[in-house]
Amino acid sequence: MNVMEGSGEQTIPQPPHSGDHCIHDGDFVVLKREDVFKAVQVQRRKKVTFEKQWFYLDNVIGHSYGSTFEVTSGGSLQPKKKKEEPTSDTKEAGTDNRNIIDDGKSQKLTQDDIKALKDQGIKGEEIVQQLIENSTTFRDKTEFAQDKYIKKKKKKYEAIITILKPSTRILSIMYYAREPGKINHMRYDTLAQMLTLGNIRAGNKMIVMETCSGLVLGAIMERMGGFGSIIQLYPGDGPVRVATACFGFPKSFFSGLYEFPLNKVDSLLNGTFSAEMLSSEPKDSASLEESNGAVEEKQSSEQDNGDNMAEAPESNLPEEQEVMEIVSQDTQHKEPKEREGKKDYEKQRRQEEQRKRHLEAAALLRERNADGLIVASRFHPTPLLLSLLDFVAPSRPFVVYCQYKEPLLECYTKLRERGGVINLRLSETWLRNYQVLPDRSHPKLLMSGGGGYLLSGFTVVLDNLRADASLKSSTSTLESPQTEEPAPKKQKCTESGS
């Protein structure tokens, strides 16, 4: 954790460093308070709510990642300097807690007194200090119990926030703690195993099929560093990349990212895929919303037009004024039409770009030389894997994630029957967190029950023609009494004769 330099009295702190390690306006960052994370985008004068606290992120711009801030009055963030904690020699502590009775009367400050301190603008650190001074049992507690008490009160009254740079580990921990259902309950150690078993590296040509809000896609993009190509297969109208956006990748990272609809994979395998099939695809959600908005505007303009036309014959105004009003009404109705035309043009341009990217992805898939396959979806893995393995080159890894073991067992059996794969392995990782403190290191009481299962392996050449030829030769040898001499012996005879 980096400590900020400079005074905290300035309204907008001066940037202590420069470069990529600094926070800029528009960057995606992760807020950390204790063990809670939240991904947000830095925008000036935008209110952010985190752990029942609201504040603005204006003052973090220009500071380095890892900086710690304190929420002050008015929602302003001020850099917090690290203070030296008192050593164990200066602390007054008891030998044990046997004589301490938790009757709720040990604290002299009431809730009204604490609220009054907050209203006066007193910082959380001072409130914690006053709680310690007004506690009648604090000095009788053991040193460990005092540290626990201080930590608990700091968590409640001090609003200390650390700004972190987004990474695969941080975002996966955040999603698993806050919204595990959106990532199919994939734990961060399982995601790390997927990246390792899939041999994700720069320059690869990867095929990804995931329904984890784009977290797996973002992890692969981070590992590849913008080099290579990724073909994302998506179900429905369009790919979901909410978690991918939280990484804050530069635009260059997306130049090698392609998407292709999952419902067109069969036609691509059968050789019946054509460019005309993409034109019949449903529109994406953004274009549908925009088209609905355009229809609403059109209907409202038509209604206004009809009302004006109905009111015109009943008016008793002079002819010149009526002509001027009609001209002004025409100009007003031209503006919505121009807006509609711009929206239609933007929509057509986006659809044309999407169609072009789909055709490029289809061309990449037709080469059937992908360097790896990653599947992590809520669908059954067997039909997905059996069809997508045809796009992967031989001697390349594939990894399939599923929250449950039974679908992967079925997939394992089908792959053994099909052939073309080796080193099949069904695994589950086991994770346990430990508390590491002086004289208090032990496993934590709560641990994760499971982080999902992985099926991994390697592709090999599946040559059905050779298999058929060997079967035919074996049947012919059984039928005919005279067998032909093997090729090596024949070669030896000719050499000896010569």
RAFENPE-V468490 format. One record per run of one state. SS is the DSSP state (H for helix, E for strand, C for the rest). FROM is the first residue (numbers start at 0). LEN is the number of residues. Records with the same first field share a line. If there is no record, write none. Layout:
SS=FROM-LEN + FROM-LEN
This chain:
C=0-21 + 22-5 + 33-2 + 41-5 + 50-2 + 56-1 + 60-3 + 64-3 + 71-1 + 75-1 + 79-27 + 107-3 + 119-4 + 133-1 + 135-7 + 157-2 + 165-2 + 178-1 + 183-4 + 197-7 + 210-4 + 224-4 + 234-7 + 246-4 + 270-5 + 279-5 + 312-6 + 366-3 + 376-4 + 402-3 + 418-2 + 427-6 + 435-6 + 443-9 + 459-4 + 479-7 + 497-1
E=21-1 + 27-6 + 35-6 + 46-4 + 52-4 + 63-1 + 67-4 + 76-3 + 106-1 + 134-1 + 159-6 + 204-6 + 228-6 + 256-5 + 369-7 + 391-11 + 420-7 + 433-2 + 441-2 + 452-7
H=57-3 + 72-3 + 110-9 + 123-10 + 142-15 + 167-11 + 179-4 + 187-10 + 214-10 + 241-5 + 250-6 + 261-9 + 275-4 + 284-28 + 318-48 + 380-11 + 405-13 + 463-16 + 486-11
